[in-house]
């Protein structure tokens, strides 16, 4: 409870994306179905992201938990597009994700696994020191642009926002505790029917 407790929660949530960020080995996200919230953050932080054409990606947190704890999208997307995705809390298709630069490829569902395998095989044939140094260089450029400080800011904002009670979040939690997450998401989608697909 309180801002400090929620900040600790954000730090725990961020352990996985931070681990992916700090890996020497390149990572490939293979996306199908729904890839929302934290899953979208993980897809964004991977070095390469390939999605099936049936995938839906997005940051819906603002509808019930009003701040994503890992701020990767502002580094991957343009300023305007990052604001659109984070502030409106809508989800979008894999084709839209490709057009905005969130993913590398959008392929038919039946070709997803073979496409990811193809990318992986290209990577493993390359000289390991070169791949690791290239990844390290790109990572350092993002860190020089404030990536690590942005994560700390987001964790603090997550704690501050969630320690402030709002009617929407209270109602979401009541339904979640009484009827489960599926019912809470159903209520949320109906409540934000004009913005959620």
Helices and strands as residue ranges (DSSP letters): H 2-22, E 28-31, E 34-36, H 38-45, E 48-52, E 56-58, G 61-63, H 73-76, H 79-88, E 91-93, H 94-100, E 105-107, G 109-111, H 112-124, H 128-144, H 147-162, H 167-179, H 181-191
